[in-house]
């Protein structure tokens, strides 16, 4: 399952980041690393972006970024 599939209020643990190259580095620089707990706070009315809570702060990601983040519930 990916971060994109989680609904508001659901949480999980980052299992892996599927993308390679600059996109992977950008996602990891924002603090999204394997083994980190993550919770979806809300999703915008049209579905993009997704607001998450990770490492004690809120972060907004686009759907295309969220699809590369694999989650374990």
Buried (B, 14 or more C-beta within 10 A) or exposed (E): EBBBEBEEEBBBEBBEBEBEEEBBEEBEEBBBBEEEEBBBEEBEEEEBBBBBBBEEEEBBBEBEBBBBBBBEE
